[in-house]
Amino acid sequence: MLHASLPTRRFFALEKFTPEQVRKDESRIWKTTRIFYGGQRRKVRYKELGDVYWQRGAAKRPLRLFVLALLPTGRERVEGCIIAIRLTC
């Protein structure tokens, strides 16, 4: 995933990143919301990144990237989820 480059003929930036890098990036703050999951309402932490372009996924359509924090469950931990949502005009 990557951001669009500066105004040139190149659309995609040379520097790419992964959702895992966004999850570990301490300069981006975690946001919190409540969702219904596993039969009850739970607090979920997430990071949101807008205007993302996925070269092999959505091509030149802008996406919004959501990275969810790890969720503790009974005996094991559910790995973080990555959700990309297409932005519509």
N, CA, C and O of each residue as an XYZ file, in Angstrom:
356
protein
N       0.847     -1.165      0.000
C       0.000      0.000      0.000
C       0.888      1.222      0.000
O       2.013      1.191      0.498
N       0.374      2.291     -0.561
C       1.190      3.486     -0.660
C       0.319      4.705     -0.876
O      -0.866      4.597     -1.192
N       0.918      5.849     -0.703
C       0.255      7.117     -0.985
C       0.571      7.507     -2.420
O       1.531      7.009     -3.009
N      -0.231      8.392     -2.978
C       0.059      8.899     -4.319
C       1.327      9.745     -4.267
O       1.621     10.376     -3.252
N       2.064      9.751     -5.352
C       3.316     10.512     -5.379
C       3.037     11.980     -5.660
O       1.895     12.377     -5.891
N       4.081     12.767     -5.636
C       3.974     14.190     -5.955
C       3.567     14.342     -7.418
O       3.674     13.380     -8.179
N       3.102     15.529     -7.837
C       2.630     15.702     -9.205
C       3.733     15.452    -10.250
O       4.532     16.340    -10.544
N       3.760     14.274    -10.786
C       4.655     13.898    -11.872
C       3.891     12.904    -12.733
O       2.693     12.705    -12.535
N       4.561     12.291    -13.669
C       3.903     11.261    -14.473
C       3.663      9.995    -13.659
O       2.764      9.213    -13.967
N       4.465      9.798    -12.624
C       4.319      8.611    -11.772
C       3.101      8.801    -10.868
O       2.964      9.840    -10.222
N       2.217      7.801    -10.820
C       1.036      7.888     -9.953
C       1.343      7.328     -8.568
O       1.037      7.964     -7.559
N       1.944      6.144     -8.516
C       2.238      5.515     -7.244
C       3.599      5.961     -6.731
O       4.552      6.087     -7.500
N       3.683      6.197     -5.430
C       4.948      6.605     -4.818
C       5.917      5.423     -4.815
O       5.493      4.267     -4.815
N       7.200      5.712     -4.811
C       8.202      4.651     -4.761
C       8.249      4.001     -3.382
O       8.496      2.801     -3.267
N       8.015      4.788     -2.342
C       8.055      4.266     -0.975
C       6.730      3.579     -0.651
O       5.675      4.212     -0.679
N       6.788      2.305     -0.351
C       5.588      1.539     -0.020
C       5.618      1.180      1.456
O       6.677      1.202      2.083
N       4.458      0.849      2.014
C       4.370      0.454      3.409
C       3.385     -0.686      3.534
O       2.593     -0.944      2.627
N       3.441     -1.365      4.665
C       2.517     -2.460      4.935
C       1.593     -2.065      6.082
O       1.942     -1.191      6.876
N       0.429     -2.686      6.184
C      -0.443     -2.422      7.335
C       0.248     -2.740      8.662
O      -0.028     -2.096      9.675
N       1.141     -3.725      8.660
C       1.887     -4.060      9.868
C       2.765     -2.883     10.302
O       2.899     -2.621     11.498
N       3.362     -2.174      9.342
C       4.161     -1.000      9.674
C       3.288      0.102     10.255
O       3.716      0.807     11.169
N       2.075      0.263      9.742
C       1.142      1.256     10.291
C       0.786      0.871     11.722
O       0.721      1.736     12.596
N       0.554     -0.421     11.971
C       0.202     -0.889     13.314
C       1.317     -0.585     14.312
O       1.039     -0.201     15.448
N       2.564     -0.750     13.905
C       3.699     -0.546     14.800
C       4.170      0.905     14.866
O       4.993      1.247     15.715
N       3.658      1.765     13.978
C       4.084      3.163     13.912
C       3.554      3.930     15.133
O       2.349      4.145     15.260
N       4.448      4.334     16.012
C       4.042      5.021     17.234
C       3.658      6.479     17.005
O       3.089      7.109     17.896
N       3.958      7.029     15.826
C       3.580      8.414     15.553
C       2.086      8.523     15.220
O       1.518      9.614     15.276
N       1.465      7.424     14.881
C       0.018      7.403     14.624
C      -0.685      6.921     15.890
O      -0.355      5.869     16.437
N      -1.655      7.702     16.341
C      -2.325      7.364     17.593
C      -3.435      6.337     17.359
O      -4.027      6.276     16.282
N      -3.700      5.540     18.384
C      -4.799      4.589     18.346
C      -6.092      5.343     18.656
O      -6.128      6.166     19.571
N      -7.136      5.067     17.906
C      -8.466      5.596     18.189
C      -9.274      4.467     18.807
O      -8.930      3.296     18.646
N     -10.338      4.808     19.508
C     -11.162      3.800     20.175
C     -12.616      3.966     19.795
O     -13.115      5.085     19.667
N     -13.296      2.841     19.615
C     -14.735      2.843     19.370
C     -15.316      1.579     19.987
O     -14.575      0.682     20.390
N     -16.629      1.508     20.059
C     -17.289      0.315     20.583
C     -18.007     -0.370     19.422
O     -18.694      0.274     18.628
N     -17.831     -1.701     19.342
C     -18.502     -2.485     18.308
C     -19.164     -3.695     18.955
O     -18.830     -4.073     20.078
N     -20.105     -4.296     18.232
C     -20.731     -5.529     18.700
C     -19.934     -6.684     18.122
O     -19.892     -6.866     16.905
N     -19.295     -7.472     18.995
C     -18.418     -8.564     18.568
C     -18.467     -9.669     19.614
O     -18.361     -9.396     20.809
N     -18.626    -10.901     19.179
C     -18.627    -12.032     20.114
C     -19.779    -12.006     21.094
O     -19.631    -12.432     22.240
N     -20.931    -11.509     20.657
C     -22.115    -11.526     21.500
C     -22.266    -10.359     22.451
O     -23.237    -10.312     23.206
N     -21.340     -9.416     22.440
C     -21.475     -8.245     23.310
C     -20.727     -7.046     22.732
O     -19.909     -7.179     21.822
N     -21.029     -5.878     23.284
C     -20.352     -4.659     22.844
C     -18.974     -4.610     23.470
O     -18.822     -4.816     24.674
N     -17.956     -4.334     22.640
C     -16.580     -4.303     23.120
C     -15.879     -3.054     22.611
O     -16.219     -2.501     21.566
N     -14.891     -2.631     23.384
C     -14.053     -1.518     22.966
C     -12.991     -2.048     22.014
O     -12.353     -3.063     22.296
N     -12.797     -1.367     20.888
C     -11.806     -1.775     19.894
C     -10.911     -0.582     19.594
O     -11.388      0.535     19.391
N      -9.592     -0.837     19.568
C      -8.642      0.199     19.182
C      -8.288      0.013     17.721
O      -8.142     -1.114     17.248
N      -8.147      1.134     16.994
C      -7.821      1.054     15.574
C      -7.013      2.276     15.153
O      -7.019      3.315     15.813
N      -6.321      2.114     14.036
C      -5.636      3.230     13.384
C      -6.243      3.368     12.004
O      -6.524      2.374     11.334
N      -6.444      4.608     11.582
C      -7.076      4.889     10.290
C      -6.122      5.721      9.448
O      -5.486      6.653      9.940
N      -6.035      5.369      8.177
C      -5.172      6.080      7.254
C      -5.953      6.272      5.957
O      -6.382      5.298      5.337
N      -6.137      7.531      5.546
C      -6.925      7.826      4.353
C      -6.074      8.077      3.121
O      -4.856      8.231      3.210
N      -6.725      8.116      1.980
C      -6.077      8.360      0.689
C      -4.915      7.406      0.438
O      -3.803      7.825      0.118
N      -5.196      6.125      0.590
C      -4.219      5.075      0.339
C      -4.541      4.444     -1.005
O      -5.709      4.233     -1.333
N      -3.515      4.146     -1.775
C      -3.696      3.492     -3.072
C      -3.000      2.142     -3.035
O      -1.824      2.050     -2.682
N      -3.731      1.095     -3.399
C      -3.217     -0.263     -3.384
C      -2.985     -0.661     -4.827
O      -3.934     -0.906     -5.572
N      -1.735     -0.724     -5.217
C      -1.366     -0.886     -6.620
C      -1.972     -2.144     -7.238
O      -2.450     -2.097     -8.372
N      -1.964     -3.242     -6.535
C      -2.493     -4.487     -7.086
C      -3.939     -4.745     -6.687
O      -4.579     -5.650     -7.223
N      -4.456     -3.964     -5.758
C      -5.816     -4.202     -5.273
C      -6.843     -3.317     -5.939
O      -7.670     -3.796     -6.715
N      -6.801     -2.027     -5.643
C      -7.819     -1.099     -6.133
C      -7.266     -0.147     -7.183
O      -7.972      0.758     -7.625
N      -6.023     -0.336     -7.584
C      -5.377      0.490     -8.620
C      -5.422      1.965     -8.242
O      -4.851      2.354     -7.223
N      -6.083      2.784     -9.036
C      -6.064      4.236     -8.810
C      -7.298      4.750     -8.078
O      -7.611      5.939     -8.149
N      -8.000      3.867     -7.375
C      -9.136      4.296     -6.560
C      -8.668      4.486     -5.119
O      -8.027      3.597     -4.558
N      -8.974      5.615     -4.522
C      -8.507      5.859     -3.143
C      -9.208      4.944     -2.145
O     -10.399      4.661     -2.275
N      -8.462      4.491     -1.157
C      -8.987      3.638     -0.091
C      -8.735      4.290      1.256
O      -7.912      5.196      1.385
N      -9.457      3.813      2.249
C      -9.200      4.192      3.631
C      -8.783      2.906      4.334
O      -9.502      1.909      4.271
N      -7.647      2.914      4.993
C      -7.100      1.734      5.646
C      -7.408      1.780      7.132
O      -7.128      2.777      7.798
N      -7.986      0.701      7.654
C      -8.210      0.546      9.091
C      -7.369     -0.635      9.562
O      -7.434     -1.722      8.988
N      -6.591     -0.418     10.601
C      -5.799     -1.479     11.210
C      -6.313     -1.631     12.633
O      -6.241     -0.694     13.428
N      -6.832     -2.815     12.955
C      -7.377     -3.063     14.283
C      -6.297     -3.621     15.198
O      -5.443     -4.399     14.771
N      -6.348     -3.213     16.459
C      -5.404     -3.722     17.456
C      -5.744     -5.171     17.775
O      -6.845     -5.637     17.483
N      -4.804     -5.874     18.369
C      -5.040     -7.251     18.776
C      -6.163     -7.303     19.803
O      -6.236     -6.465     20.701
N      -7.031     -8.292     19.662
C      -8.160     -8.440     20.575
C      -7.949     -9.640     21.471
O      -7.800    -10.753     20.965
N      -7.930     -9.460     22.793
C      -7.804    -10.621     23.670
C      -9.117    -11.393     23.711
O     -10.185    -10.797     23.854
N      -9.044    -12.703     23.587
C     -10.223    -13.559     23.755
C      -9.899    -14.521     24.881
O      -8.818    -14.432     25.464
N     -10.784    -15.420     25.200
C     -10.595    -16.338     26.323
C      -9.182    -16.862     26.501
O      -8.483    -16.425     27.416
N      -8.740    -17.779     25.664
C      -7.441    -18.417     25.836
C      -6.385    -17.938     24.857
O      -5.190    -18.037     25.135
N      -6.806    -17.428     23.734
C      -5.831    -17.007     22.726
C      -6.090    -15.558     22.323
O      -7.098    -14.959     22.702
N      -5.168    -15.016     21.556
C      -5.328    -13.644     21.062
C      -5.660    -13.709     19.576
O      -5.054    -14.477     18.830
N      -6.611    -12.911     19.160
C      -6.954    -12.817     17.748
C      -5.991    -11.828     17.118
O      -5.828    -10.715     17.618
N      -5.357    -12.222     16.034
C      -4.417    -11.330     15.359
C      -5.137    -10.092     14.853
O      -6.346    -10.124     14.623
N      -4.400     -9.001     14.678
C      -4.971     -7.758     14.184
C      -5.542     -7.919     12.789
O      -5.018     -8.682     11.977
N      -6.593     -7.215     12.520
C      -7.241     -7.279     11.206
C      -6.883     -6.036     10.395
O      -6.561     -4.982     10.944
N      -6.946     -6.185      9.104
C      -6.686     -5.079      8.210
C      -7.898     -4.948      7.295
O      -8.304     -5.912      6.645
N      -8.466     -3.759      7.250
C      -9.647     -3.525      6.445
C      -9.379     -2.337      5.527
O      -8.961     -1.275      5.986
N      -9.618     -2.517      4.240
C      -9.493     -1.414      3.291
C     -10.881     -1.123      2.730
O     -11.555     -2.024      2.231
N     -11.300      0.116      2.811
C     -12.622      0.523      2.344
C     -12.454      1.511      1.204
O     -11.681      2.464      1.307
N     -13.182      1.281      0.109
C     -13.116      2.179     -1.034
C     -13.839      3.480     -0.711
O     -14.964      3.468     -0.212
N     -13.190      4.589     -0.996
C     -13.823      5.901     -0.810
C     -14.636      6.219     -2.041
O     -14.147      6.072     -3.161
N     -15.855      6.649     -1.858
C     -16.700      7.030     -2.990
C     -16.962      8.515     -2.935
O     -16.968      9.116     -1.861
N     -17.177      9.099     -4.080
C     -17.409     10.558     -4.156
C     -18.847     10.893     -3.879
O     -19.223     12.065     -3.900
